[in-house]
């Protein structure tokens, strides 16, 4: 519950403060957001399955964001940035839909 509260507070602060994102990080921000969303939905799924661990959530959140960002950075260095970015989005998208599906089955019993 603390993670969700922290997320809500962070979003509200972000809306009012409107931080400037460095130009260097702007191409990677969408990947970071999708990776963070994947970790958040994975945590929600684990919560409903009664296997949630805050330690696992924090490690998953940080490692998802870093791994996805580094993969896209590597793709940019190799000249295949858009293809690797698409691959990362597809993989994370599949995981997000899988987690949402599991949450839906738990919540609605369907």
ZATORNU-802721 format. One line per 4 residues: their letters; for each residue x, y, z of N, C-alpha, C. Coordinates in Angstrom, 3 decimals. Example, Ala and Ser with C-alpha at 12.3 -4.5 7.8 and 13.67 -1.06 7.14 Angstrom:
2
AS	13.190 -5.690 7.800 12.300 -4.500 7.800 13.200 -3.300 7.800 ~ 12.850 -2.250 7.080 13.670 -1.060 7.140 12.900 0.030 7.870
***
This chain:
110
XXXX	0.822 -1.186 0.000 0.000 0.000 0.000 0.869 1.253 0.000 ~ 2.016 1.175 0.634 2.924 2.320 0.675 3.430 2.655 -0.723 ~ 3.650 1.635 -1.544 4.122 1.874 -2.914 3.063 2.610 -3.727 ~ 1.819 2.214 -3.587 0.735 2.876 -4.323 0.573 4.312 -3.838
XXXX	0.641 4.512 -2.535 0.543 5.866 -1.985 1.706 6.729 -2.474 ~ 2.900 6.171 -2.486 4.069 6.887 -2.996 3.924 7.237 -4.464 ~ 3.353 6.319 -5.240 3.123 6.574 -6.665 2.138 7.715 -6.855 ~ 1.059 7.696 -6.101 0.048 8.758 -6.213 0.646 10.105 -5.824
XXXX	1.391 10.136 -4.725 2.024 11.379 -4.294 3.022 11.863 -5.348 ~ 3.788 10.952 -5.911 4.752 11.314 -6.945 4.092 11.884 -8.194 ~ 2.973 11.297 -8.603 2.252 11.804 -9.770 1.700 13.197 -9.499 ~ 1.122 13.391 -8.319 0.573 14.707 -7.971 1.681 15.760 -7.934
XXXX	2.808 15.428 -7.320 3.931 16.369 -7.278 4.427 16.665 -8.692 ~ 4.516 15.637 -9.517 4.959 15.827 -10.898 4.029 16.720 -11.704 ~ 2.734 16.628 -11.435 1.771 17.460 -12.148 1.941 18.927 -11.772 ~ 2.150 19.200 -10.498 2.248 20.587 -10.050 3.636 21.193 -10.249
XXXX	4.688 20.401 -10.094 6.045 20.930 -10.214 6.484 21.028 -11.673 ~ 6.010 20.122 -12.513 6.366 20.053 -13.927 7.883 20.098 -14.128 ~ 8.567 19.036 -13.728 10.027 19.038 -13.826 10.499 18.992 -15.283 ~ 11.643 19.598 -15.539 12.250 19.533 -16.868 13.077 18.263 -16.967
XXXX	12.877 17.560 -18.051 13.617 16.330 -18.280 14.780 16.661 -19.203 ~ 15.993 16.263 -18.841 17.132 16.560 -19.710 16.926 15.980 -21.107 ~ 17.389 16.689 -22.100 17.215 16.278 -23.496 17.827 14.910 -23.747 ~ 18.900 14.607 -23.043 19.575 13.311 -23.216 18.673 12.159 -22.811
XXXX	17.829 12.357 -21.791 16.969 11.275 -21.289 15.620 11.198 -21.993 ~ 15.238 12.197 -22.743 13.902 12.226 -23.341 13.595 11.037 -24.247 ~ 14.534 10.541 -25.057 14.193 9.359 -25.877 13.944 8.094 -25.059 ~ 14.465 8.062 -23.838 14.367 6.859 -23.013 13.198 6.908 -22.035
XXXX	12.599 8.055 -21.877 11.521 8.207 -20.902 10.332 7.284 -21.169 ~ 9.851 7.160 -22.418 8.722 6.233 -22.636 9.051 4.791 -22.240 ~ 10.269 4.365 -22.513 10.686 3.007 -22.138 10.711 2.870 -20.625 ~ 11.219 3.889 -19.950 11.271 3.854 -18.489 9.873 3.780 -17.892
XXXX	8.941 4.526 -18.461 7.566 4.535 -17.944 6.914 3.173 -18.148 ~ 7.088 2.581 -19.321 6.482 1.274 -19.594 7.101 0.206 -18.695 ~ 8.411 0.268 -18.489 9.068 -0.704 -17.599 8.586 -0.534 -16.158 ~ 8.406 0.706 -15.727 7.903 0.957 -14.373 6.466 0.467 -14.237
XXXX	5.664 0.681 -15.269 4.284 0.209 -15.256 4.231 -1.314 -15.176 ~ 5.137 -1.981 -15.879 5.211 -3.438 -15.813 5.523 -3.895 -14.388 ~ 6.483 -3.239 -13.748 6.829 -3.606 -12.366 5.668 -3.335 -11.417 ~ 4.976 -2.228 -11.616 3.854 -1.877 -10.753 2.712 -2.877 -10.890
XXXX	2.396 -3.255 -12.117 1.322 -4.227 -12.317 1.739 -5.621 -11.849 ~ 3.026 -5.942 -11.971 3.517 -7.201 -11.414 3.372 -7.231 -9.904 ~ 3.613 -6.092 -9.267 3.435 -6.002 -7.816 1.970 -6.133 -7.435 ~ 1.091 -5.517 -8.216 -0.341 -5.638 -7.939 -0.793 -7.089 -8.076
XXXX	-0.298 -7.755 -9.101 -0.646 -9.172 -9.284 -0.145 -10.002 -8.098 ~ 1.089 -9.757 -7.677 1.638 -10.485 -6.537 0.846 -10.189 -5.261 ~ 0.369 -8.970 -5.119 -0.436 -8.617 -3.952 -1.718 -9.442 -3.926 ~ -2.380 -9.534 -5.075 -3.623 -10.306 -5.133 -3.370 -11.799 -4.943
XXXX	-2.204 -12.262 -5.365 -1.866 -13.677 -5.193 -1.246 -13.954 -3.819 ~ -1.161 -12.941 -2.981 -0.629 -13.028 -1.622 0.850 -13.419 -1.603 ~ 1.605 -13.025 -2.623 3.037 -13.313 -2.676 3.866 -12.033 -2.765 ~ 3.249 -10.882 -2.468 3.934 -9.598 -2.603 5.050 -9.461 -1.580
XXXX	6.176 -8.945 -2.043 7.316 -8.625 -1.184 7.814 -7.247 -1.592 ~ 7.918 -6.362 -0.624 8.364 -5.006 -0.961 9.798 -4.996 -1.479 ~ 10.625 -5.873 -0.958 12.011 -5.976 -1.424 12.057 -6.409 -2.891 ~ 11.270 -7.400 -3.234 11.211 -7.873 -4.615 10.659 -6.779 -5.529
XXXX	9.660 -6.030 -5.040 9.086 -4.958 -5.845 10.123 -3.888 -6.161 ~ 10.858 -3.444 -5.165 11.855 -2.391 -5.386 12.942 -2.868 -6.337 ~ 13.422 -4.075 -6.129 14.463 -4.622 -7.010 13.921 -4.803 -8.422 ~ 12.705 -5.300 -8.549 12.087 -5.481 -9.863 11.893 -4.145 -10.563
XXXX	11.423 -3.154 -9.824 11.188 -1.828 -10.398 12.484 -1.248 -10.952 ~ 13.519 -1.229 -10.134 14.796 -0.641 -10.551 15.427 -1.443 -11.684 ~ 15.423 -2.768 -11.565 16.062 -3.579 -12.606 15.289 -3.527 -13.922 ~ 13.961 -3.473 -13.877 13.186 -3.351 -15.117 13.506 -2.052 -15.839
XXXX	13.497 -0.957 -15.089 13.747 0.347 -15.700 15.168 0.415 -16.252 ~ 16.142 -0.018 -15.464 17.532 0.033 -15.927 17.781 -0.886 -17.118 ~ 17.270 -2.103 -17.056 17.490 -3.051 -18.143 16.867 -2.562 -19.444 ~ 15.622 -2.114 -19.376 14.958 -1.633 -20.583 15.679 -0.420 -21.164
XXXX	16.075 0.495 -20.290 16.770 1.695 -20.753 18.132 1.348 -21.352 ~ 18.863 0.470 -20.705 20.179 0.091 -21.230 20.068 -0.660 -22.545 ~ 19.024 -1.469 -22.706 18.828 -2.152 -23.990 18.586 -1.156 -25.114 ~ 17.776 -0.161 -24.852 17.503 0.847 -25.886 18.754 1.687 -26.136
XXXX	19.485 2.010 -25.083 20.734 2.752 -25.253 21.720 1.955 -26.108 ~ 21.834 0.668 -25.829 22.703 -0.199 -26.626 22.237 -0.238 -28.075 ~ 20.927 -0.335 -28.273 20.388 -0.328 -29.636 20.709 0.965 -30.359 ~ 20.640 2.089 -29.659 20.993 3.368 -30.274 22.473 3.412 -30.648
XXXX	23.315 2.854 -29.788 24.748 2.829 -30.078 25.065 1.936 -31.277 ~ 24.284 0.880 -31.447 24.495 -0.045 -32.565 23.785 0.395 -33.839 ~ 22.956 1.416 -33.725 22.243 1.911 -34.900 20.923 1.216 -35.154 ~ 20.457 0.444 -34.214 19.172 -0.248 -34.354 18.248 0.126 -33.197
XXXX	18.332 1.378 -32.775 17.599 1.833 -31.599 16.103 1.671 -31.710 ~ 15.538 2.035 -32.865 14.077 1.958 -32.985 13.594 0.512 -32.987 ~ 14.360 -0.387 -33.614 13.953 -1.792 -33.627 14.038 -2.402 -32.230 ~ 15.095 -2.076 -31.513 15.238 -2.627 -30.161 14.231 -1.993 -29.216
XXXX	13.921 -0.723 -29.436 12.900 -0.063 -28.614 11.546 -0.723 -28.846 ~ 11.250 -1.053 -30.082 9.992 -1.738 -30.390 9.952 -3.111 -29.726 ~ 11.068 -3.823 -29.767 11.119 -5.143 -29.142 10.888 -5.053 -27.634 ~ 11.507 -4.074 -26.993 11.336 -3.896 -25.544 9.883 -3.561 -25.225
XXXX	9.281 -2.674 -26.010 7.882 -2.300 -25.786 6.962 -3.503 -25.970 ~ 7.225 -4.323 -26.977 6.389 -5.503 -27.215 6.485 -6.477 -26.046 ~ 7.702 -6.758 -25.594 7.886 -7.699 -24.485 7.228 -7.176 -23.211 ~ 7.476 -5.908 -22.898 6.868 -5.343 -21.699 5.352 -5.245 -21.847
XXXX	4.876 -4.954 -23.051 3.433 -4.908 -23.298 2.775 -6.258 -23.055 ~ 3.423 -7.313 -23.506 2.890 -8.658 -23.273 2.831 -8.947 -21.773 ~ 3.871 -8.571 -21.049 3.884 -8.784 -19.592 2.808 -7.953 -18.906 ~ 2.623 -6.724 -19.370 1.591 -5.860 -18.775 0.222 -6.470 -18.987
XXXX	-0.090 -6.904 -20.207 -1.394 -7.500 -20.478 -1.580 -8.807 -19.718 ~ -0.521 -9.563 -19.537 -0.605 -10.800 -18.756 -0.930 -10.493 -17.301 ~ -0.265 -9.487 -16.746 -0.538 -9.105 -15.354 -1.944 -8.544 -15.193 ~ -2.378 -7.701 -16.128 -3.734 -7.141 -16.061 -4.767 -8.261 -16.172
XXXX	-4.494 -9.225 -17.015 -5.411 -10.359 -17.161 -5.518 -11.151 -15.861 ~ -4.391 -11.387 -15.212 -4.411 -12.125 -13.945 -5.133 -11.325 -12.861 ~ -4.920 -10.017 -12.831 -5.615 -9.165 -11.860 -7.112 -9.177 -12.124 ~ -7.486 -9.083 -13.397 -8.908 -9.113 -13.761 -9.549 -10.425 -13.330
XXXX	-8.857 -11.547 -13.559 -9.400 -12.841 -13.150 -9.590 -12.903 -11.652 ~ -8.665 -12.331 -10.903 -8.791 -12.364 -9.450 -9.918 -11.461 -8.970 ~ -9.978 -10.252 -9.492 -10.958 -9.278 -9.020 -12.383 -9.663 -9.417 ~ -12.558 -10.031 -10.685 -13.896 -10.315 -11.192 -14.234 -11.807 -11.233
XX	-13.290 -12.621 -10.837 -13.507 -14.083 -10.843 -13.953 -14.574 -12.227 ~ -13.389 -13.913 -13.258 -13.756 -14.289 -14.639 -12.540 -14.353 -15.511
***
